[in-house]
Amino acid sequence: MATTILGKKVGMTQIFTEDGNLVPVTVIEAGPVTVTQVKTVENDGYSAVQIGFGDLKDSRANKPAKGHFERWGVPLKKHLTEIRLGEGESYEAGQVITVEDFAVGSYLDVTGVSKGKGTQGNIKRHGHHRGPMTHGSKHKRLAGALAAGTYPSRVFKGNAGPGRMGRETVTVQNLELVGIVPERNAMLVKGAAPGRRGGLLKIRYAVKKEAPAPAEAIEREAAVPAETSE
């Protein structure tokens, strides 16, 4: 069962449920991704797979990258990430993962790079209060006192101050997958995903929620007839 996929943020829109409720969703163009490498305990010391998203032109790849993809017999890919495998999980090189491998109604953790906001002050960056705006105040949006004078006579490290804001790796947890559009490789995720439009996202089943059972297990359970009491 696939647990992770890479995608690109398309934007936000809204859909209506069968009950007529409006649901804000983020549209993610997820996959298809290809398994570009399989790592085993015997060869690498741990079990994992590498997946690739987005086609890469031959002229954009260097020789080491070409050799890597050629060894595993897979096409060139632009974005790569590694997935640790749990017990019972298995993949093959060249295997393709699509949005149809994810169950609608499940919960996802979406990781991306947040929007960069440049250099910002204390109020916007840390939510500090501003000073008085009247009566000749000279401290409307300044940082205020940083430390005492006599002791410690210095500024402690780690004080919340002005600086660069945004452009950090952010994970939004427990977003519900409300729908998929297989012909467009699209996921409709309830809520907001991090990053700008066109930004790279890593989507995986939520770690704080129980992942859905594999389709094979569900089919096996459905095939077993229920016991009847006489």
Secondary structure, 3 states (H helix, E strand, C coil): CCCEEEEEEEEEEEEECCCCCEEEEEEEEECCEEEEEEECHHHHCCCEEEEEEEECCHHHCCHHHHHHHHHHCCCCEEEEEEEECCCCCCCCCCCEECHHHCCCCCEEEEEEECCEEEEECHHHHHCCCCCCCCCCCCCCCCCCCCCCCCCCCCCCCCCCCCEEEECCEEEEEEEEEEEEEHHHCEEEEECCCCCCCCCEEEEEECCCCCCCCCHHHHHHHHHCCCCCCC
